[in-house]
C-alpha cells in the first residue's frame, strides 16, 4: 500500500497544531500529516518524502510567511509536483495573489482564517476526489 501524506505550511505553530489535529480527527490514520513553518522547510519535507516513496496528496499553505509567500511557494510546488492538490490558507492574501495561484499553481481552493473544521475537511475531501 502506498503511503500518502498531507503537508501543512504556516509560520504560526498554533495554526499548524490546529490544522494537524483537525485533519487527524476528520481523516483518521489514512494519511501521514506533516507540518512546516516555512516554504523552505516544506520544500525539504517534500524532497524527503519523495525519496521515501511517500506520495504527497495535498499541501495546505499559508499565504503570508517570511521568506516566500504562499502563492510563490505553491507555484514552485506545481512546477515540480503538478499532481499535488494545492490549498491556500489565508487571512491576508490579496485577490491578485489568489488569482495568480489559481492560474499558475492550479490552486484547488482558498480557505480564509479563521476557518471551521468542517470547511477544512470538506476542502480536503473535495481535493482528494
WOQUIVEN-V762871 format. One record per backbone hydrogen bond with DSSP energy under -0.5 kcal/mol. CO is the residue of the C=O (numbers start at 1). NH is the residue of the N-H. E is the energy in kcal/mol with one decimal. If there is no record, write none. Layout:
co-><CO	CO>
nh-><NH	NH>
e-><E	E>
This chain:
co-><3	4	5	5	6	7	8	9	11	12	12	13	14	15	16	17	18	19	20	21	22	23	24	27	28	32	32	34	36	38	39	40	41	42	43	44	45	46	47	48	49	50	53	54	55	55	57	58	59	59	60	61	63	63	66	69	70	71	72	73	74	75	76	77	81	85	86	86	87	88	89	90	94	95	96	97	98	99	100	101	101	102	106	109	111	116	117	118	119	120	121	122	123	124	125>
nh-><55	32	57	58	34	60	36	62	13	15	16	17	18	19	20	21	22	23	24	25	26	27	28	30	31	6	34	8	10	42	43	44	45	46	47	48	49	50	51	52	54	53	55	56	5	57	85	7	61	87	9	89	65	70	68	73	74	75	76	77	78	79	80	81	84	59	108	109	61	111	63	113	98	99	100	101	102	103	104	105	107	106	86	88	90	120	121	122	123	124	125	126	127	128	129>
e-><-2.7	-2.7	-2.9	-1.0	-2.6	-2.8	-2.2	-2.8	-0.6	-0.5	-2.0	-2.7	-2.0	-2.8	-2.6	-2.4	-2.6	-2.7	-2.5	-2.2	-2.2	-3.3	-1.9	-1.0	-0.5	-2.7	-0.6	-2.5	-2.2	-2.4	-2.4	-1.8	-2.1	-2.7	-2.4	-2.4	-3.0	-2.3	-2.1	-1.8	-2.9	-1.2	-0.5	-0.5	-2.8	-0.7	-2.9	-2.7	-0.6	-2.8	-3.1	-3.2	-1.1	-2.8	-1.5	-2.3	-2.8	-2.0	-2.2	-2.6	-2.5	-1.9	-1.4	-4.1	-1.6	-2.5	-3.0	-1.0	-2.9	-3.3	-1.1	-3.0	-2.0	-2.7	-2.5	-2.2	-2.2	-2.6	-3.3	-1.9	-1.4	-0.6	-0.5	-2.4	-2.7	-2.3	-2.8	-3.0	-2.1	-2.4	-2.9	-2.5	-1.8	-1.7	-1.0>
